[in-house]
């Protein structure tokens, strides 16, 4: 309950940019979390609040799913490193049979549960590092996961192994550690962004299907 109260106190219920029918608890210029410093985060033993923003990768995934619901309809879907859960929510709206949203941050898990309730859907939230878990899904979605070298080295071998069994779709807005072998490109989507989060007001996000290991 403390995590839920924190999320509610530091965010506002707003709309996704590209899929405005989906409502999200996000930090905005008017909420305290937006202005939080690194000292604040350390003092409160908080990870960077990636869950409090709809990042370009998740926006692009949500739009692509809403325009191509057959990708997930009737299927078991994993939204990996789900953040605010935007892509997972889009999957539920598109008719996925079951959606699991994985995150390592308890605040992200709380935010996703609040966002699911705000949209009248149910998500199964997986809290913890699931890398290495045997693949039990029909589709795996990853939005913007290649922004740090250690994380990329940790997750890519597992994702590539899963790609031998099911489609693994990554939405990347041009991060430094994107794998050179991208596989099949599914779409390129322009996403409006904030200069508070990115170095540009617009990102081109490439959705590609990761080739198997």
Steps between C-alpha positions, in 0.01 A plus 500: 500500500793738562612459139149564371468812717837626376404456136166672552666790682772558240311455175189616319259290299556600139491355148755321286615725216448264205224287652296758695228251585747347748526686832818495708627628833800704385727771631445834331650845526246563778589200719781485758662188355574677171724743690663243729880516515747214525551595868125455557506157339801387705350633823182299441687193370321527166606380160461755217121523448489361147149374577369856533542586133364355175826453311514508118545125470187419697299768318602351165422145612158604627416673173623206289297253705187714479539515122591130467301320771551164331857499633371428850131409478432175682867463597709490815714811504796618707571872526862487616647792698150640474545834677155657531345200321382691193574223250345240730182706525486533121524121477207452735293748301595313181361172634805316633404188693740573785760770557789495744693822565846458651692761700766502772381821672219468760381852412468396136294201607272726704467745210406222259229372731358852533517547123323170439223603739470840329441322169269230631728208415700243693874448470715239666794698633828310541727673753864394474764399247346237272802468268570129456137395548392233249290657227129446572362780281386528138640852452758705693502880478788721610483879486827695518718246683844565346589828671772363733782257422466280814126458453540423129765235571276347766176477303591449133628139518177395673280694259687354202451151642127570540496622139566143389152414627282813472510849347700743713422857398724786611408867463817708490527880466868494405668402825875445505502131584253375243616164358648520152293199387151649510310246296177586322388863527126517569443876514657841548290737711552865583434571869473851651727534804584751770832682525482423872557133412670492159738718300240555230127569476444199276643150478478252215440162661586187306304185580686186402469129561813378677677220310549175696828425672 
